């Protein structure tokens, strides 16, 4: 038997192997199968968020300066309209 045939035989043996679980065991496995991807996904999202915040720090400084400039211009318009009014 060649390597490919032995590999297929091993896969069949592994996939046919079953361990009967009690109702509590089934519940525990359902919790594990739900929780692991959920917690892993949350960890990945937090990691991605921290990377995004780090990469966008310079953009926040530029946005703050632009906002201050817009607020100043708006205050000037309000002052002029109050003086005209």
N, C-alpha and C positions, 0 to 999 in steps of 0.2 A: 504494500500500500504506500502510495506517495504522500508527500507532505500535505497536499491539498485534501486528499481523502481522510487523512488522520485529523486534519483540522475540522472538516465537516462532521466527522464522527464525534469529536469532542464537543462541538457546538450542540449537536443533537442531544448528547448526554447531559450537558449543562441545562439546556432548555427544557428537557423532560423531567428534571429533578424538581420535586415539589416538597415543601415542608408544610404540613397541615397546621393552620393557625386556629387558635380558639377565637371566639368573638372579641375578647379583649386584645388578643394579638393582632387581629385584623384592624381593630380601631387604632391601635398603636401605629401600625404600618401606614394607615391612611393619614394620620397626623404627621408622621415623618415625611411621607411623600408630598404632602401639602406644604409643610413648614420649610423644608430645606430649600426649594426653589424660591419661596417667598422671602426668606431671610437673605438668601444669596442675592436675589434681585435688589433688595433694599440696600445691601452693602455696596453693590456695583453702582447703584444710583447715587449714593452718598459720595463715593469715590469720584464719579463723573462730575458731580456738582462742585466738589472741591477743586477739581482740575479746571472747570469752566470759570469759577470765581478767580482762580489764580491767573488764568489767561486773559480775563477781562478787566483786571485791575486798572490798567492804563485807560481803558475806555470809560470807566466810571469817572475818572478825574476830568476827562475831556467833556463828558456830559454835564458834570457839575458846573464847569466854567460856562458852558453854553446856556445852562439854565439861569445862572446868575445874570448873564448878559440879557437874556430875554426878560427876566424880572425887572431889571433896571430900565429897559426900554418901555415896558408896560407901565411902570411907575411914572415915567416921563409923560406918556400919553394921558394917564389919569390926571396928572398934575396940570397939564395943558387944558384938558377938558374942564377941570374944576375952575381954573382961572378964567376960562372963556364963559363958563356957565353962569 
